């Protein structure tokens, strides 16, 4: 969402190796629940049709992330703007 879909993440996959032990360390960055997540200003006008995702709070993202099955699409799909959407980049509010 921050790059307006310009940079894509990859799905994390672990490969089991029966000959060597593997250790993973998960790290997370969790902003305040009211933190606004939106495209960086420099990237907001890029991409087909302008903004790919609507602005949303970390709380909205967190709830959507935990309400889905791991087999579902990435939860960012929920925040994609739909054709003919009126969402615009709203610095600092949800209006």
N, C-alpha and C positions, 0 to 999 in steps of 0.2 A: 504494500500500500504506500509506503514511503517513497518508493521510486516510480510510482504511477505505472506499475507493471513493466517498467523498462528493464529492470534486473529481476531475474526469476530465481527462486529458491529451489533446491532439489529435495525430494523426499529422502529422509534419513533411512538408510537400510544398513543393517549389520549382517555380516557374513560370519557364520560359525566355522571355526577351524578346529578340528578334532585333535590336531597335533600341538597347538599352542594356545595358552590361556589368553583371554581377551578381557580388558577392563575398559569400561566407559565411564566418563565423569560428565554428568549433565550440569549445565550452568544456565541460569535464567536471569533475565532482567525484567523486572515487573515495576512499571511506573505506577503512580497513584491512580486510583480507579477513575478519577475525572480527567486524566490526561487525554488530550485530543490527539488522535492519530489521523494524519492526512498526508497527502503527497507533499514533498518538498516543493517550495515555491518555484524553484528553478526547473522542476520537472512537471509541474501541474498542467502546462499547456501541451506537453508532448504526448505522443501516442495517438491512436486513431480515435477521433471524436473527443479529444480533451481528456478530462478526468476519467479514469477507469473505476476508481472506488470512491464512494461517498465518505465524508468525514465521519468518524465514530470514536467513541471513548474506549479507553482500555477496558472498562467494566463491560461494555457491550461485547467486545472481542472475547474477553474471558468467559462470559456466559455462553456465547455461541460456541467457543472452542470445546467446553465441557458438556454441551448439550448434544453433541453429535457422536456418531459411531466412528471408530477408527477407520472403517471401510468407506465412510462418506468422503465426498470431495473436501478439499481444504476449506476451512471455515471462512477464509477470505472471500470465497465465492458468494457468501451471504451478503457481503458489503459491496459487491459490484453494482455499478450504476446500470440501470436497465435502459433500453432504447426509449427515447422521449422523456427521460427522467429530468426533473428540475433541480437536482442536487447541484450545488456549486461549492467551491472551496470556501469554507467559513472559518476564518482564523479566529479561534477563541470561543466559538459558540456552536450550538447545534441548529440554529434557526435556518 
